[in-house]
């Protein structure tokens, strides 16, 4: 997969956008960017949280930066409530 998918249409890395959202006070969490099927495992849908979002969503920019270092293609999820 090309590295171009790590950026938004305006050529900004998704991780940078996630950190900016956290700095603005939004609780963010990473979400799967595309469906994924592992051999013998269940189909994981696009947009599924990659963390336990209710507990993990945070506005800590260091945590957010670490998530996007691990999952650079992740979509930016915003916690807007409890479920």
N, CA and C atoms as a LAMMPS dump frame, in Angstrom:
ITEM: TIMESTEP
0
ITEM: NUMBER OF ATOMS
249
ITEM: BOX BOUNDS ff ff ff
-5.0000000000000000e+02 5.0000000000000000e+02
-5.0000000000000000e+02 5.0000000000000000e+02
-5.0000000000000000e+02 5.0000000000000000e+02
ITEM: ATOMS id mol type element x y z
1 1 1 N 0.848 -1.18 0
2 1 2 C 0 0 0
3 1 3 C 0.89 1.238 0
4 2 1 N 0.5 2.205 -0.752
5 2 2 C 1.274 3.435 -0.885
6 2 3 C 1.2 4.284 0.372
7 3 1 N 2.28 5.013 0.641
8 3 2 C 2.296 5.926 1.778
9 3 3 C 1.315 7.078 1.618
10 4 1 N 0.815 7.314 0.407
11 4 2 C -0.122 8.418 0.214
12 4 3 C -1.403 8.204 1.008
13 5 1 N -1.726 6.967 1.357
14 5 2 C -2.934 6.707 2.127
15 5 3 C -2.797 7.122 3.587
16 6 1 N -1.594 7.478 4.017
17 6 2 C -1.381 7.924 5.393
18 6 3 C -1.762 9.39 5.574
19 7 1 N -2.051 10.065 4.48
20 7 2 C -2.342 11.492 4.552
21 7 3 C -3.773 11.772 4.135
22 8 1 N -4.239 12.937 4.509
23 8 2 C -5.558 13.411 4.114
24 8 3 C -5.448 14.121 2.769
25 9 1 N -6.568 14.455 2.129
26 9 2 C -6.496 15.114 0.815
27 9 3 C -5.628 16.368 0.796
28 10 1 N -5.525 17.055 1.907
29 10 2 C -4.694 18.26 1.947
30 10 3 C -3.233 17.92 2.256
31 11 1 N -2.899 16.616 2.173
32 11 2 C -1.54 16.116 2.337
33 11 3 C -1.028 16.205 3.772
34 12 1 N -1.938 16.264 4.746
35 12 2 C -1.542 16.286 6.156
36 12 3 C -1.632 14.872 6.712
37 13 1 N -0.605 14.407 7.404
38 13 2 C -0.667 13.078 8.015
39 13 3 C -1.82 12.984 9.015
40 14 1 N -2.484 11.856 9.012
41 14 2 C -3.614 11.653 9.92
42 14 3 C -3.187 11.796 11.377
43 15 1 N -1.977 11.337 11.684
44 15 2 C -1.482 11.46 13.058
45 15 3 C -1.374 12.903 13.508
46 16 1 N -0.958 13.785 12.599
47 16 2 C -0.877 15.212 12.939
48 16 3 C -2.257 15.773 13.241
49 17 1 N -3.233 15.378 12.452
50 17 2 C -4.603 15.841 12.67
51 17 3 C -5.125 15.324 14.005
52 18 1 N -4.817 14.07 14.329
53 18 2 C -5.256 13.495 15.606
54 18 3 C -4.635 14.238 16.789
55 19 1 N -3.346 14.547 16.703
56 19 2 C -2.673 15.277 17.781
57 19 3 C -3.257 16.677 17.922
58 20 1 N -3.518 17.342 16.809
59 20 2 C -4.125 18.679 16.877
60 20 3 C -5.495 18.633 17.528
61 21 1 N -6.28 17.595 17.215
62 21 2 C -7.595 17.452 17.842
63 21 3 C -7.438 17.255 19.348
64 22 1 N -6.47 16.447 19.752
65 22 2 C -6.22 16.235 21.186
66 22 3 C -5.803 17.533 21.86
67 23 1 N -4.934 18.296 21.213
68 23 2 C -4.497 19.575 21.781
69 23 3 C -5.651 20.572 21.908
70 24 1 N -6.664 20.409 21.056
71 24 2 C -7.849 21.266 21.118
72 24 3 C -8.834 20.796 22.188
73 25 1 N -8.494 19.685 22.874
74 25 2 C -9.347 19.204 23.95
75 25 3 C -10.281 18.073 23.581
76 26 1 N -10.24 17.602 22.351
77 26 2 C -11.078 16.486 21.921
78 26 3 C -10.454 15.184 22.386
79 27 1 N -11.272 14.263 22.872
80 27 2 C -10.779 12.928 23.191
81 27 3 C -10.824 12.102 21.917
82 28 1 N -9.655 11.635 21.474
83 28 2 C -9.56 10.901 20.218
84 28 3 C -9.118 9.465 20.464
85 29 1 N -9.362 8.63 19.465
86 29 2 C -8.91 7.239 19.48
87 29 3 C -8.76 6.793 18.031
88 30 1 N -7.878 5.82 17.773
89 30 2 C -7.662 5.355 16.406
90 30 3 C -8.706 4.326 15.986
91 31 1 N -9.092 4.385 14.714
92 31 2 C -10.041 3.431 14.144
93 31 3 C -9.435 2.778 12.899
94 32 1 N -9.819 1.531 12.663
95 32 2 C -9.35 0.777 11.503
96 32 3 C -9.723 1.519 10.216
97 33 1 N -8.775 1.614 9.295
98 33 2 C -9.002 2.383 8.068
99 33 3 C -9.659 1.573 6.959
100 34 1 N -9.595 0.234 7.027
101 34 2 C -10.166 -0.605 5.979
102 34 3 C -10.533 -1.955 6.588
103 35 1 N -11.436 -2.698 5.953
104 35 2 C -11.74 -4.032 6.471
105 35 3 C -10.478 -4.894 6.476
106 36 1 N -10.423 -5.818 7.41
107 36 2 C -9.257 -6.694 7.523
108 36 3 C -9.728 -8.104 7.843
109 37 1 N -9.218 -9.071 7.099
110 37 2 C -9.528 -10.481 7.345
111 37 3 C -8.218 -11.216 7.587
112 38 1 N -8.065 -11.755 8.771
113 38 2 C -6.883 -12.563 9.07
114 38 3 C -7.267 -14.034 8.94
115 39 1 N -6.343 -14.87 8.485
116 39 2 C -6.652 -16.299 8.344
117 39 3 C -7.197 -16.886 9.646
118 40 1 N -8.361 -17.498 9.544
119 40 2 C -8.978 -18.117 10.71
120 40 3 C -9.618 -17.155 11.689
121 41 1 N -9.548 -15.87 11.403
122 41 2 C -10.109 -14.883 12.321
123 41 3 C -11.354 -14.232 11.753
124 42 1 N -12.027 -13.459 12.575
125 42 2 C -13.239 -12.782 12.107
126 42 3 C -12.906 -11.607 11.187
127 43 1 N -13.86 -11.249 10.355
128 43 2 C -13.719 -10.045 9.535
129 43 3 C -13.816 -8.839 10.456
130 44 1 N -12.84 -7.99 10.384
131 44 2 C -12.865 -6.755 11.156
132 44 3 C -13.259 -5.624 10.22
133 45 1 N -14.275 -4.889 10.597
134 45 2 C -14.824 -3.838 9.748
135 45 3 C -13.978 -2.575 9.782
136 46 1 N -14.04 -1.827 8.685
137 46 2 C -13.439 -0.492 8.667
138 46 3 C -14.181 0.359 9.702
139 47 1 N -13.491 1.303 10.251
140 47 2 C -14.004 2.256 11.234
141 47 3 C -14.184 1.671 12.627
142 48 1 N -13.847 0.378 12.818
143 48 2 C -13.88 -0.192 14.171
144 48 3 C -12.754 0.415 14.997
145 49 1 N -12.992 0.71 16.258
146 49 2 C -11.917 1.227 17.108
147 49 3 C -10.777 0.216 17.231
148 50 1 N -9.563 0.707 17.245
149 50 2 C -8.384 -0.136 17.447
150 50 3 C -8.015 -0.232 18.921
151 51 1 N -8.714 0.493 19.754
152 51 2 C -8.523 0.455 21.207
153 51 3 C -9.891 0.282 21.845
154 52 1 N -9.915 0.108 23.136
155 52 2 C -11.177 0.121 23.867
156 52 3 C -11.538 1.594 24.063
157 53 1 N -12.243 2.157 23.097
158 53 2 C -12.379 3.61 22.993
159 53 3 C -12.989 4.271 24.224
160 54 1 N -13.942 3.629 24.874
161 54 2 C -14.58 4.279 26.029
162 54 3 C -13.571 4.563 27.139
163 55 1 N -12.626 3.634 27.334
164 55 2 C -11.622 3.806 28.373
165 55 3 C -10.372 4.509 27.854
166 56 1 N -10.05 4.295 26.569
167 56 2 C -8.756 4.753 26.051
168 56 3 C -8.783 6.127 25.385
169 57 1 N -9.935 6.57 24.898
170 57 2 C -9.979 7.87 24.212
171 57 3 C -9.361 8.93 25.115
172 58 1 N -8.517 9.767 24.526
173 58 2 C -7.753 10.708 25.342
174 58 3 C -7.455 11.991 24.582
175 59 1 N -7.149 13.02 25.348
176 59 2 C -6.659 14.266 24.747
177 59 3 C -5.173 14.455 25.065
178 60 1 N -4.501 13.387 25.493
179 60 2 C -3.065 13.425 25.776
180 60 3 C -2.303 13.287 24.452
181 61 1 N -1.638 14.346 23.989
182 61 2 C -0.989 14.294 22.676
183 61 3 C 0.115 13.246 22.583
184 62 1 N 0.774 12.902 23.682
185 62 2 C 1.822 11.876 23.631
186 62 3 C 1.231 10.495 23.357
187 63 1 N 0.11 10.199 23.989
188 63 2 C -0.57 8.922 23.757
189 63 3 C -1.079 8.866 22.326
190 64 1 N -1.688 9.942 21.883
191 64 2 C -2.229 10.004 20.521
192 64 3 C -1.11 9.828 19.492
193 65 1 N 0.001 10.511 19.681
194 65 2 C 1.131 10.389 18.757
195 65 3 C 1.649 8.953 18.724
196 66 1 N 1.691 8.29 19.862
197 66 2 C 2.153 6.896 19.914
198 66 3 C 1.208 5.977 19.15
199 67 1 N -0.105 6.208 19.278
200 67 2 C -1.053 5.393 18.514
201 67 3 C -0.817 5.53 17.025
202 68 1 N -0.652 6.766 16.545
203 68 2 C -0.489 6.954 15.1
204 68 3 C 0.897 6.552 14.614
205 69 1 N 1.85 6.464 15.508
206 69 2 C 3.142 5.878 15.128
207 69 3 C 2.962 4.371 14.899
208 70 1 N 2.105 3.76 15.707
209 70 2 C 1.823 2.32 15.564
210 70 3 C 0.89 2.045 14.398
211 71 1 N -0.145 2.865 14.223
212 71 2 C -1.16 2.675 13.182
213 71 3 C -1.26 3.944 12.324
214 72 1 N -0.295 4.218 11.461
215 72 2 C -0.294 5.478 10.706
216 72 3 C -1.479 5.638 9.742
217 73 1 N -2.13 4.55 9.382
218 73 2 C -3.279 4.637 8.476
219 73 3 C -4.607 4.807 9.21
220 74 1 N -4.569 4.775 10.533
221 74 2 C -5.798 4.812 11.321
222 74 3 C -6.623 6.064 11.029
223 75 1 N -7.935 5.864 11.039
224 75 2 C -8.862 6.996 10.971
225 75 3 C -8.91 7.639 12.349
226 76 1 N -9.254 8.905 12.384
227 76 2 C -9.324 9.636 13.652
228 76 3 C -10.75 9.54 14.195
229 77 1 N -10.893 8.847 15.319
230 77 2 C -12.182 8.759 15.996
231 77 3 C -12.256 9.815 17.082
232 78 1 N -13.422 10.41 17.251
233 78 2 C -13.648 11.429 18.281
234 78 3 C -14.71 10.9 19.246
235 79 1 N -14.4 10.897 20.519
236 79 2 C -15.385 10.472 21.511
237 79 3 C -16.375 11.613 21.72
238 80 1 N -17.638 11.324 21.456
239 80 2 C -18.672 12.337 21.605
240 80 3 C -19.671 12.003 22.703
241 81 1 N -19.501 10.858 23.323
242 81 2 C -20.41 10.431 24.38
243 81 3 C -19.989 9.073 24.884
244 82 1 N -20.895 8.405 25.56
245 82 2 C -20.557 7.115 26.16
246 82 3 C -21.041 5.913 25.373
247 83 1 N -21.494 6.096 24.195
248 83 2 C -21.829 4.904 23.448
249 83 3 C -22.924 5.03 22.521
